[in-house]
Amino acid sequence: MKTVGAGALVGSLGLGSTTGAASADMDSFVETDGTEFVVDGEPVYFNGTNNFWITDDSAMSEGRIDDCFQLFADLGIDLVRMWAHGEAKEGPLTLQPEPGEHNEEALELHDYAIETAKEHGIRLIVCLVDNWEHEGGMLQYAEWTGGSSREHFYTDDEARDLYMNHVETIVTRENSISGVEWRNDPTIMMWELANEPRLEGDDTEDGGDFERGDVGEHREILGNWFTDMSAYIKDLDDNHLVSTGSEGHYYGHWSDDYPYGDWDGQDYIEHHAIDTIDAASFHWYPDHWDMELDHGTQWITEHVEDAHQQLGKPAYLGEFNVNIDNGLETRNEYLEEWYDVADEVDANAVLPWQVVLDDTDDHDGFQLYQDESGYLIENYAEVVAAKSGGSNGGSGDEPPAIDGTVPQDTTGDGLSNDFTGSGSTTTTDVNVFFENVDNPDVADYPQYYDFDGNGQVSVTDVVELFESI
């Protein structure tokens, strides 16, 4: 290493600037054990983000996918929520341009996104349809099958069959790069039935309102759809987790303030109690919901505690942010507060909307840029690494032994720099680190070996240790 130099070492290995290497745990599926996400039986917590640009019908490309996942790896992100839908959109890479017809070029780029995520050691949540019209979504399915409402989408046999055809196409697809069917790929952590599924009180075929009562009709329709479609996915795929993709609104009384009332048919508890729903999804948008930013602590706390205590399932904050109109300082202040409470109540995964490349326009006021808010995400990467066992950073007070020796921290910075037990760092220690960088006993313990601070273990950490001597 002294001979070739650190930069040449990285180049000679063909790694370029890649910072996250897929470790052994990426061969294992994420499962649940009570209130925990687990990999190989060890609890894992996730530091995530959303990003729909990586599968956008106009912007999607291999280059953008590469750049996005490199950014995510640099920030210590290990879970990305992305779209596998898009109905009758105008872009050349719309996924389903006509009912039942899928764009092979778009699907191949989705394959590439999965492979790129795998290379960086990043899991995926894959969402299968959108509630909102800008992605085509539920109303496009309704239009294709002679309807005009989400009630039609949820209840019409032809619309349901068309959605299930899309689900089967995605779930059973054979990756054009790896040859592995998506349902057999551990890179995918979870399928989401929809993005923010709702059935609002007047979203009916006849233009009237659903009957109000102790059990709202629209809540029952939405719950029946969750039950049927989650069971359908489980029949196709017994490897992956399934969730609703819901905003997590509670179903209360018509007089209760939104989102605790009964207007949009969501029932956070009842809908996530379904046997074939593995984890509870919730979002947090005080700007959209006309709520105080200060309410975020309560919102996150009650959702995680209700999922853990009432449902006995993991809970993940699938989207959240503060609109930039409030100012960057206010945004970061509240994001930090919400990350802190998520840690305190053991939220199982946290995914803001949305970390994007620097050249991405802020089209909705909710884009997050590395130089503005990236430090918050990097800090949370350290939090989840310390809390996770096995695959996301082991448990215990010291790392596993390497070649019979437990690596030690001789500098007091919390990182294990002495691999040989000599009491200091030498080139021999660097060589041992390099030879074991893909060893799960090293790769799965970033809290001891993350010398470059990106939340993962890779050759760049070896370079950092080498340069320190």
C-alpha positions as CSV (number, residue, x, y, z in Angstrom):
1,M,0.0,0.0,0.0
2,K,2.9,2.3,0.7
3,T,4.3,1.5,-2.7
4,V,1.2,2.2,-4.8
5,G,-0.3,4.9,-2.6
6,A,-3.8,5.1,-1.3
7,G,-5.4,6.6,-4.4
8,A,-3.8,4.1,-6.7
9,L,-4.8,1.3,-4.4
10,V,-8.5,2.2,-4.7
11,G,-8.1,2.7,-8.5
12,S,-6.3,-0.6,-8.9
13,L,-9.2,-2.5,-7.3
14,G,-11.6,-1.0,-9.8
15,L,-13.7,0.6,-7.1
16,G,-13.6,4.2,-8.1
17,S,-15.4,6.3,-5.5
18,T,-17.8,3.5,-4.4
19,T,-18.1,3.7,-0.6
20,G,-20.6,1.0,0.2
21,A,-19.8,-2.6,-0.5
22,A,-22.5,-5.3,-0.4
23,S,-21.8,-7.5,2.6
24,A,-22.8,-11.0,3.4
25,D,-26.1,-9.9,5.0
26,M,-27.4,-8.8,1.5
27,D,-27.8,-12.5,0.7
28,S,-30.4,-12.7,3.5
29,F,-34.0,-11.4,3.5
30,V,-35.2,-8.8,5.9
31,E,-37.8,-10.4,8.2
32,T,-39.8,-9.4,11.3
33,D,-39.5,-10.8,14.8
34,G,-42.3,-9.2,16.9
35,T,-41.6,-5.4,16.8
36,E,-38.2,-5.7,15.1
37,F,-36.9,-5.9,11.6
38,V,-34.3,-8.7,11.6
39,V,-31.7,-10.1,9.3
40,D,-30.4,-13.6,10.1
41,G,-32.2,-13.2,13.5
42,E,-30.4,-10.0,14.4
43,P,-32.4,-6.7,14.9
44,V,-31.7,-4.0,12.3
45,Y,-32.7,-0.4,12.2
46,F,-32.7,1.6,8.9
47,N,-31.6,5.1,7.9
48,G,-33.5,5.7,4.7
49,T,-34.7,8.1,2.1
50,N,-37.3,8.3,-0.6
51,N,-36.3,9.1,-4.2
52,F,-38.7,8.8,-7.1
53,W,-36.3,10.4,-9.6
54,I,-34.3,7.1,-9.9
55,T,-37.4,5.6,-11.7
56,D,-38.9,8.7,-13.2
57,D,-40.5,8.3,-16.6
58,S,-38.4,11.1,-18.1
59,A,-35.3,11.4,-15.9
60,M,-34.4,7.8,-15.3
61,S,-31.0,6.7,-16.6
62,E,-28.1,4.4,-15.5
63,G,-26.0,7.5,-14.8
64,R,-28.6,9.1,-12.5
65,I,-29.1,5.7,-10.7
66,D,-25.3,5.4,-10.2
67,D,-25.1,9.0,-8.9
68,C,-28.1,8.7,-6.6
69,F,-26.9,5.5,-4.9
70,Q,-23.4,6.8,-4.6
71,L,-24.9,9.9,-2.8
72,F,-26.9,7.6,-0.6
73,A,-23.9,5.5,0.3
74,D,-21.9,8.6,1.1
75,L,-24.5,9.7,3.6
76,G,-24.8,6.3,5.2
77,I,-28.3,5.6,3.8
78,D,-29.1,1.9,3.8
79,L,-32.8,1.9,2.7
80,V,-34.4,3.6,-0.3
81,R,-38.1,3.8,-1.1
82,M,-38.7,3.9,-4.9
83,W,-41.6,3.6,-7.3
84,A,-42.4,0.6,-9.6
85,H,-45.4,2.1,-11.1
86,G,-46.5,4.9,-13.5
87,E,-49.6,4.5,-15.6
88,A,-50.2,6.3,-19.0
89,K,-47.6,9.0,-18.3
90,E,-46.1,11.1,-21.1
91,G,-42.5,10.3,-20.6
92,P,-40.6,7.7,-22.7
93,L,-40.0,5.5,-19.7
94,T,-43.5,5.3,-18.3
95,L,-43.7,1.9,-16.8
96,Q,-47.3,0.9,-17.9
97,P,-48.2,3.0,-20.9
98,E,-51.3,1.0,-21.7
99,P,-53.4,-1.3,-19.5
100,G,-51.6,-4.5,-19.0
101,E,-48.6,-3.5,-21.2
102,H,-45.2,-2.8,-19.6
103,N,-42.3,-0.9,-21.0
104,E,-39.3,-3.2,-21.2
105,E,-36.7,-0.4,-21.3
106,A,-38.1,1.0,-18.1
107,L,-38.2,-2.4,-16.5
108,E,-34.5,-3.0,-17.4
109,L,-33.6,0.3,-15.7
110,H,-35.5,-0.8,-12.6
111,D,-33.4,-4.0,-12.8
112,Y,-30.3,-1.8,-12.9
113,A,-31.5,0.1,-9.9
114,I,-31.8,-3.1,-7.9
115,E,-28.4,-4.2,-8.9
116,T,-26.9,-0.8,-8.1
117,A,-28.6,-0.8,-4.7
118,K,-27.2,-4.3,-4.0
119,E,-23.6,-3.2,-4.9
120,H,-23.9,-0.4,-2.3
121,G,-25.4,-2.6,0.4
122,I,-28.7,-0.7,0.3
123,R,-32.1,-2.3,0.7
124,L,-35.3,-1.2,-1.2
125,I,-38.9,-0.5,-0.4
126,V,-40.8,-0.9,-3.7
127,C,-44.2,0.9,-4.1
128,L,-46.7,-0.6,-6.6
129,V,-49.2,2.2,-7.3
130,D,-49.9,5.8,-6.4
131,N,-53.0,7.3,-4.8
132,W,-52.1,10.6,-6.6
133,E,-52.8,11.5,-10.2
134,H,-49.4,12.8,-11.1
135,E,-48.2,9.2,-11.4
136,G,-51.3,8.1,-13.3
137,G,-52.2,6.0,-10.3
138,M,-55.5,4.7,-9.0
139,L,-57.6,7.1,-11.1
140,Q,-55.9,5.9,-14.3
141,Y,-56.8,2.3,-13.4
142,A,-60.4,3.5,-12.8
143,E,-60.5,5.3,-16.2
144,W,-59.0,2.3,-18.0
145,T,-61.9,0.2,-16.6
146,G,-64.8,2.6,-17.1
147,G,-64.8,4.3,-13.7
148,S,-63.9,7.8,-12.3
149,S,-63.2,7.3,-8.6
150,R,-60.9,5.5,-6.1
151,E,-64.0,3.6,-4.9
152,H,-64.1,2.1,-8.4
153,F,-60.3,1.2,-8.3
154,Y,-60.8,-0.5,-4.9
155,T,-64.0,-2.4,-5.7
156,D,-64.4,-3.0,-9.4
157,D,-63.3,-6.5,-10.4
158,E,-61.7,-5.4,-13.7
159,A,-59.7,-2.7,-12.0
160,R,-58.6,-5.0,-9.3
161,D,-57.5,-7.6,-11.8
162,L,-55.6,-5.0,-13.8
163,Y,-53.7,-3.9,-10.6
164,M,-53.0,-7.6,-9.8
165,N,-51.6,-8.1,-13.3
166,H,-49.2,-5.2,-12.6
167,V,-48.3,-6.7,-9.3
168,E,-47.5,-10.1,-10.8
169,T,-45.5,-8.5,-13.5
170,I,-43.3,-6.7,-11.0
171,V,-43.0,-9.3,-8.3
172,T,-42.2,-12.2,-10.6
173,R,-40.0,-10.3,-13.0
174,E,-36.7,-11.9,-13.8
175,N,-33.9,-9.3,-13.5
176,S,-32.3,-8.9,-16.9
177,I,-28.9,-8.4,-15.3
178,S,-28.8,-11.0,-12.5
179,G,-31.3,-13.5,-13.8
180,V,-32.9,-13.5,-10.3
181,E,-36.7,-12.9,-10.0
182,W,-37.5,-9.9,-8.0
183,R,-39.4,-12.0,-5.5
184,N,-36.2,-14.0,-4.8
185,D,-33.9,-10.9,-4.4
186,P,-33.1,-10.0,-0.8
187,T,-32.1,-6.5,-1.9
188,I,-35.8,-5.7,-1.9
189,M,-36.9,-5.4,1.7
190,M,-40.6,-4.7,1.3
191,W,-43.5,-4.3,-1.1
192,E,-45.9,-1.4,-0.5
193,L,-49.4,-1.9,-1.8
194,A,-49.7,1.8,-2.7
195,N,-48.3,5.3,-2.0
196,E,-50.6,7.0,0.6
197,P,-53.8,5.0,-0.2
198,R,-57.0,6.8,0.8
199,L,-60.7,6.6,0.1
200,E,-62.0,10.0,1.0
201,G,-65.6,10.5,2.0
202,D,-66.9,11.8,-1.3
203,D,-64.6,9.7,-3.6
204,T,-67.5,7.6,-4.9
205,E,-68.8,6.7,-8.3
206,D,-72.2,8.4,-7.7
207,G,-70.7,11.6,-6.3
208,G,-72.3,11.2,-2.9
209,D,-70.8,10.6,0.5
210,F,-70.1,7.3,2.3
211,E,-72.4,6.6,5.2
212,R,-70.9,7.8,8.5
213,G,-71.1,5.6,11.6
214,D,-69.2,3.5,14.0
215,V,-67.6,1.6,11.1
216,G,-67.3,3.8,8.0
217,E,-68.0,2.1,4.7
218,H,-65.0,3.7,3.1
219,R,-62.7,2.4,5.9
220,E,-64.1,-1.1,5.3
221,I,-63.6,-0.9,1.5
222,L,-60.0,0.3,2.0
223,G,-59.3,-2.5,4.6
224,N,-60.8,-5.2,2.3
225,W,-58.5,-4.1,-0.5
226,F,-55.4,-4.2,1.8
227,T,-56.4,-7.7,3.0
228,D,-57.0,-9.0,-0.5
229,M,-53.9,-7.5,-2.2
230,S,-51.5,-8.2,0.6
231,A,-52.7,-11.9,0.6
232,Y,-52.2,-11.9,-3.2
233,I,-48.6,-10.8,-2.9
234,K,-47.9,-13.3,-0.2
235,D,-49.2,-16.1,-2.5
236,L,-46.8,-14.9,-5.2
237,D,-43.9,-14.2,-2.9
238,D,-43.3,-15.7,0.5
239,N,-39.9,-14.0,0.9
240,H,-40.7,-10.4,1.3
241,L,-42.4,-8.1,3.7
242,V,-45.6,-6.3,2.7
243,S,-47.0,-3.0,4.1
244,T,-49.8,-0.6,3.1
245,G,-47.7,2.5,2.3
246,S,-50.2,4.5,4.3
247,E,-49.9,7.9,5.9
248,G,-51.1,6.4,9.1
249,H,-54.1,8.6,9.8
250,Y,-56.2,7.4,12.7
251,Y,-59.9,6.7,12.2
252,G,-61.9,8.8,14.7
253,H,-65.1,10.8,14.7
254,W,-66.3,13.1,12.0
255,S,-65.8,16.0,14.5
256,D,-62.2,15.2,15.2
257,D,-59.5,17.4,13.7
258,Y,-57.7,16.0,10.6
259,P,-55.8,13.7,10.5
260,Y,-57.5,12.1,13.5
261,G,-61.0,12.2,12.0
262,D,-62.8,9.8,9.6
263,W,-62.6,11.7,6.3
264,D,-60.1,9.7,4.2
265,G,-61.0,6.1,5.4
266,Q,-57.6,5.4,6.9
267,D,-57.4,3.4,10.1
268,Y,-53.8,3.1,11.3
269,I,-54.5,0.4,13.8
270,E,-57.2,-1.7,12.1
271,H,-55.5,-1.6,8.7
272,H,-52.1,-2.6,10.0
273,A,-53.6,-5.4,12.2
274,I,-54.2,-7.4,9.0
275,D,-52.3,-10.7,9.2
276,T,-50.6,-10.3,5.8
277,I,-49.4,-6.8,6.6
278,D,-46.0,-7.1,8.2
279,A,-45.2,-3.6,9.4
280,A,-47.0,-0.3,10.1
281,S,-46.4,2.6,7.7
282,F,-46.9,6.2,8.6
283,H,-46.0,9.6,7.2
284,W,-45.7,13.1,8.7
285,Y,-46.5,16.3,6.7
286,P,-47.6,19.1,9.0
287,D,-47.5,21.6,6.2
288,H,-49.9,19.6,4.1
289,W,-52.1,18.7,7.0
290,D,-52.3,22.2,8.5
291,M,-50.7,21.0,11.7
292,E,-48.1,22.6,14.0
293,L,-44.5,21.5,13.5
294,D,-44.3,21.0,17.2
295,H,-46.8,18.1,16.9
296,G,-44.2,15.9,15.3
297,T,-42.9,14.5,18.5
298,Q,-46.3,13.3,19.5
299,W,-47.2,12.0,16.0
300,I,-44.0,9.9,15.8
301,T,-44.2,8.7,19.4
302,E,-47.8,7.5,19.2
303,H,-47.4,5.7,15.9
304,V,-44.4,3.8,17.0
305,E,-45.7,3.0,20.4
306,D,-49.1,1.9,19.0
307,A,-47.5,-0.3,16.4
308,H,-45.2,-1.9,19.0
309,Q,-47.6,-2.2,21.9
310,Q,-51.0,-2.7,20.2
311,L,-50.0,-4.5,17.0
312,G,-46.8,-6.1,18.0
313,K,-45.2,-5.1,14.6
314,P,-42.4,-2.8,13.5
315,A,-43.2,0.8,12.5
316,Y,-41.5,2.9,9.9
317,L,-41.8,6.6,9.1
318,G,-42.0,6.3,5.3
319,E,-42.1,10.0,4.5
320,F,-41.7,13.2,6.4
321,N,-40.2,16.7,6.0
322,V,-40.7,20.4,6.6
323,N,-41.5,22.6,3.6
324,I,-38.6,24.9,2.7
325,D,-40.9,27.9,2.9
326,N,-40.4,27.7,6.6
327,G,-36.7,28.3,6.1
328,L,-33.7,26.0,6.1
329,E,-32.9,26.6,9.7
330,T,-36.4,25.8,10.9
331,R,-36.4,22.7,8.6
332,N,-33.2,21.3,10.0
333,E,-34.2,22.1,13.6
334,Y,-37.3,20.1,13.3
335,L,-35.8,17.3,11.3
336,E,-33.2,16.9,14.0
337,E,-35.9,16.8,16.7
338,W,-37.8,14.2,14.8
339,Y,-34.8,12.0,14.2
340,D,-34.1,12.2,17.9
341,V,-37.6,11.1,18.9
342,A,-37.5,8.3,16.3
343,D,-34.4,7.1,18.1
344,E,-35.9,7.4,21.5
345,V,-39.0,5.4,20.7
346,D,-37.1,2.9,18.5
347,A,-38.8,3.6,15.1
348,N,-37.6,0.7,13.0
349,A,-36.9,2.8,9.9
350,V,-36.9,6.5,9.0
351,L,-37.2,7.8,5.4
352,P,-37.5,11.5,4.7
353,W,-38.9,12.9,1.5
354,Q,-36.5,13.1,-0.3
355,V,-32.7,13.1,-0.6
356,V,-31.8,14.2,-4.1
357,L,-28.8,15.0,-6.3
358,D,-27.5,18.6,-6.1
359,D,-28.7,19.3,-9.7
360,T,-32.3,18.3,-8.9
361,D,-34.8,21.2,-8.9
362,D,-36.9,21.6,-5.8
363,H,-40.3,21.2,-7.4
364,D,-42.3,20.7,-4.3
365,G,-40.4,22.4,-1.4
366,F,-39.4,19.0,0.1
367,Q,-36.1,18.2,-1.6
368,L,-33.2,17.5,0.7
369,Y,-29.6,18.4,-0.4
370,Q,-26.4,17.0,1.0
371,D,-24.8,20.4,1.7
372,E,-27.9,21.7,3.5
373,S,-29.2,18.8,5.6
374,G,-26.9,15.9,4.9
375,Y,-25.2,16.0,8.3
376,L,-28.5,15.1,9.9
377,I,-28.7,11.9,7.8
378,E,-25.1,11.1,8.4
379,N,-25.6,11.5,12.2
380,Y,-28.6,9.2,12.1
381,A,-26.5,6.6,10.2
382,E,-24.3,6.4,13.3
383,V,-27.4,6.0,15.5
384,V,-28.9,3.0,13.6
385,A,-25.4,1.4,13.3
386,A,-25.0,1.5,17.0
387,K,-28.5,0.1,17.6
388,S,-28.5,-2.7,15.1
389,G,-27.2,-6.2,15.5
390,G,-25.5,-8.4,12.9
391,S,-26.1,-6.9,9.5
392,N,-26.3,-3.2,10.3
393,G,-23.5,-3.1,12.9
394,G,-23.2,-5.7,15.6
395,S,-24.0,-5.6,19.3
396,G,-21.7,-5.8,22.3
397,D,-18.9,-3.8,23.7
398,E,-16.2,-5.0,21.3
399,P,-16.0,-6.3,17.7
400,P,-15.5,-10.0,17.0
401,A,-12.0,-11.4,16.9
402,I,-10.1,-11.4,13.6
403,D,-7.5,-14.2,13.2
404,G,-7.8,-14.8,17.0
405,T,-7.2,-11.2,18.0
406,V,-9.9,-8.6,19.0
407,P,-9.1,-5.3,17.2
408,Q,-8.5,-2.5,19.7
409,D,-9.0,1.2,19.9
410,T,-5.6,2.7,20.9
411,T,-6.4,6.3,20.0
412,G,-9.6,6.9,22.0
413,D,-11.8,7.8,19.0
414,G,-14.0,4.7,19.3
415,L,-12.6,3.0,16.2
416,S,-10.6,-0.2,16.2
417,N,-7.3,0.6,14.6
418,D,-5.0,-2.1,16.1
419,F,-5.8,-5.4,14.5
420,T,-2.6,-7.3,15.7
421,G,-2.5,-6.4,19.3
422,S,0.8,-4.5,19.0
423,G,-0.6,-1.4,20.8
424,S,-0.4,0.9,17.8
425,T,-1.3,1.1,14.1
426,T,1.2,-0.2,11.6
427,T,1.0,-1.2,7.9
428,T,0.5,-4.8,9.1
429,D,-2.8,-3.6,10.8
430,V,-3.8,-1.9,7.5
431,N,-3.1,-5.1,5.6
432,V,-5.2,-7.2,8.0
433,F,-8.0,-4.7,7.7
434,F,-7.8,-4.8,3.9
435,E,-7.8,-8.6,3.8
436,N,-10.9,-8.7,6.0
437,V,-12.9,-5.7,4.8
438,D,-15.6,-8.0,3.3
439,N,-15.5,-10.4,6.2
440,P,-18.9,-10.1,8.0
441,D,-17.1,-9.8,11.3
442,V,-15.8,-6.5,10.0
443,A,-18.3,-5.4,7.4
444,D,-21.2,-5.8,9.7
445,Y,-19.7,-3.6,12.5
446,P,-19.3,-0.1,11.1
447,Q,-19.4,1.4,14.6
448,Y,-15.8,0.0,15.0
449,Y,-14.4,0.4,11.5
450,D,-16.2,3.4,9.8
451,F,-13.1,5.5,9.4
452,D,-14.6,7.6,6.6
453,G,-17.8,8.3,8.5
454,N,-20.3,7.2,5.9
455,G,-22.0,4.5,8.1
456,Q,-20.6,1.5,6.2
457,V,-17.4,-0.4,5.9
458,S,-15.5,-0.5,2.6
459,V,-12.0,-0.1,1.1
460,T,-12.2,3.6,1.6
461,D,-12.1,3.0,5.4
462,V,-8.9,1.0,4.8
463,V,-7.5,4.0,2.9
464,E,-8.4,6.3,5.8
465,L,-6.6,4.1,8.3
466,F,-3.6,3.9,6.0
467,E,-3.4,7.6,5.6
468,S,-3.6,8.1,9.4
469,I,-0.2,6.5,9.7
